[in-house]
Amino acid sequence: MSGDEDFVYDEATGEWISASEAAAKASASDEDVVEVRDAVGNILADGDQVTLIKDLVVKGAGQTLKRGTLIKSIRLTGDPQEIDCRFEGIKGLVLRAEFVKKR
């Protein structure tokens, strides 16, 4: 073990690993990121604003979201076709990416 190399704590394994090993792990995990695209092919990211491109009936809420409705601050779920968002009066709203367009 050399004295000039930095070590960082890896929370996933609970072990101390070298900084170069941690950087290699981080770049490998970046490659696993799922691309989520809206209806016209724009790449979506956490925090984006989207607009609905068609009327959607929300099951369980007894409400219809109209075309053109602005949804602020979306969150990606890891699924390439689903985005998590909040809208007034509807908790736990998950929309399909094919029904939204990035603003």
Helices and strands as residue ranges (DSSP letters): E 7-10, E 15-18, H 19-30, E 36-37, E 43-44, E 50-52, E 56-58, E 63-65, E 70-71, E 75-76, E 82-87, E 90-96, G 97-99, E 100-102
